[in-house]
Amino acid sequence: MKHRKPLLLLVPALLCATANGAASAASTPNREDPDARAARVEAQMTDAERMSLLVGVMPILIPGLKADIPPGVPASAGHVPGVPRLGVPPQLATDASLGVTNPNLARPGDVATAMPSGLALASSFDPGLAARIGASVAQEARAKGFNVLLAGGLNLARDPRNGRNFEYLGEDPLLAGVLAGHSIQAIQAQGVVSTIKHFALNGQETLRFYADSVIAEAPLRESELLAFQIGIEIGQPGSVMCAYNLVNGHKACGNDHLLNTVLKRDWGYKGWVMSDWGAVSGAEFFNAGLDQQAGSQLDRQVWFGKPLQALIDAGKVSKARVSDAVRRMLRSFYALGIEAPYAPQPIDYKANAQVALAAARAGLVLLKNEGGLLPLDKSAKSILVVGGNADFGVLSGGGSSQVFSSNGKPRFVGGDVDDPSTTFTRQVYTPSAPLAALKAALPQAKFRFNSGYSPDTAAAYAAQADLVIVFATKWEGEAYDSGSLALPQGQDELIAKLAAANKHVVVVLETGNPVTMPWLRDVRAVVQAWYPGQEGAQAIAEALTGAINPSGRLPVSFPQSITQWPRAALPGIGLVERTPVKVVYDEGADAGYRWFAKTGLAPLFPFGHGLSYTRFEHSAASVRHDKGVVELGLTVSNAGAMSGADVPQAYLVARNGQKLQRLVGFQKVALEPGQRQTVSLRVDSRLLADYREEKGLGGWTVPAGTYTFAFGKSAADLGAPVEVKLPAQRLKP
């Protein structure tokens, strides 16, 4: 790929405007304890000033919706006025984890680095990479004037049809929590508040405002809530964003148990809880633990305005509760040194593109490589590239996470930026082109491109080629779920016909979820590229040609068919809007790979699976404990001829003879040929424990007995077990 010249831009001052049009750099951070300072400043506020911080708007003109948008506030996700006389800056929020968004290009000419999808990051199993991405996105956000990043999405993938899974970090609570935590930590190190979201059990987009996620307390604590708990402990996010859905009969944003009991009491969370946009349906949500109504024009009314004031006047909401909400916001800002609005700063898009490239490389998963077809033999004379708009760019996921990349104008399918009604339904392809990147990587080969529109025509060309690379895409997006796991628009038929015409077919998947593969036996190689971000074309070409060695591992299980899943029918699909539906998670904490282990079913590809161009060996597995804290050890060797990275995964596979499966540790290890490294992992005791409720109070209990662990190359490819006897333990909630 031809390298672009550095693009160093000064963000227009408009993007950093405050409510009164001022823009200034943050001052030197105050060294006063943030809790004490928040209390001191809040005590000086008038009641009107306190109330003003409880309501935010989305500063975008939306047809049919009224909103009080102060002059000079840029189009963005959210705005909350500050308190100028006390030096409290406004809150200016933007989406999010995959890059700084510009909703429908409402800020003309404002672009950002488009990072790969959350599942691509999760495939890296690399907390350091999560931090690099978080820091880069936060730097761009701050340079554009934003001080709140609506990042930290980590809802566990409980259904492979969920339209927003691509934003999140897979099906395992440890992996998701660790990656989210390190991303948030790096974001906030840049002086930008990060959220963690969507709290909790936002497991599907179908009827997302009316779906009731039903699950018992213990498995909820052991799965989704454990992921959030780990993420909060590591990242210390300034805000938690609650979800649209209900949890056990109560709206997540008005769920007293989730917000007051779990988050604020049991976990001692010090930041503030903001709503998702349009998730509030009553002023009583305030007493249930919600501190701020965000994007208020998307709700039926401004509940935290006059209706909340009426409850305060009636004595149903205490003034102490109002003070608490305000102090939580101030505390989060002061802890990060946010003292004033941010002035515009230059952005080195070239440097950030290198982070996007590193993430795209690390997120590629080599699923199949029969006969070592990959990396491609440079002697291939003619190569047919088919489908996926590969002559233009790579696919991205849709919705509020959509980034308009810094490397060129996108291609829209099924809509246009000039038509806001298509914002959540159009497909967006980000340059640059995989076809061009492949041509650059293999200059001696003759390439031909076919759109794949006609499978028979594509097959006729395939019969004349030495090799076929087919790009298969499946668009996923916010507000919509997939009806099935099949590739859409006849792509399964296309791949089958290409494979019948040519015995050397490579499939590159750009999808936001697992897909079924009825053609798997007939193709030689399969690469899962996810939505690889703006530098994805180069990463794909490098992986196919051996310039890099794929090291990604699946963060979600790929079922052979949806009938292997606990819910073969997607709850509520096809029903009219506003229809209540219960989504019953009978599998409890045994979701994803744990479900396959429990049922004995064999997935198409297991959690943690990923091939390499070299060969890794595991040896000398060990286990010990120090006062009940388990430490696992393993030696990893590169026994092949190419440098690469392995991801040894440690699983708890039995407890007192009872079979189970839980990921308890992982580490990415880069090795040169012949090199070896010892891996040491300390296990979070909660991953060994059960959550139990006793007399209204809960906690983690580690039963005494024998614990069996195994290292593996995936959840289904485990080495010899090792055992250790542990004493009983009782841990805090």
Protein Blocks (a to p, Z undefined) as FASTA:
>chain_A
ZZdddddddddfklmccfkopacddddddfbdfklmmmmmmmmpcfklmmmmmpccddbd
cehiacdddehiacdfbdcdddfknopacddddddfkoccdehhlaghiacdddddfklm
mmnopaklmmmmmmmmmmmmmmnopabdcehiabdcfbfkbfklmmmnbjbfklmmmmmm
mmmmmmmmnopacdddddehilbfghkllpccdddfklmmmmmmmmmmmmmmmnopabdc
ddfbdcehiafklcfklmmmmmmmmnopabdcdddehiagbfklmmnopabdghkllpmb
dfklmmmmmmmmnopacfklmmmmmmmmmmmmmmnopabdcddddddfklmmmmmmmmmm
mmpccfbdghhlaacdfkbmbdcdeejilmmmccddedjklccdfkbccddehiafklmk
lmmmcccdddddfklmmmmmmmmbccdddehlammlmmmmmmmpmbdcddddddddehia
cfbfcdeehlmmmmmmmmmmpccdcdddddfbdcddfklmmpmbdcdekjnbjmlmmmmm
mmmnopaccfbdcfbdcdfbfklpmblbaghihiaehiacddddfklmmghjlmmmmnop
acfbdghiacdfbdcddehiacddeehiacdddddddfbfbdcddddddddfbeehiacd
ddfbdcdddddehiacdddddddfklmpccddeehiacddddeddddddddfbfklccdd
dddddddddddZZ
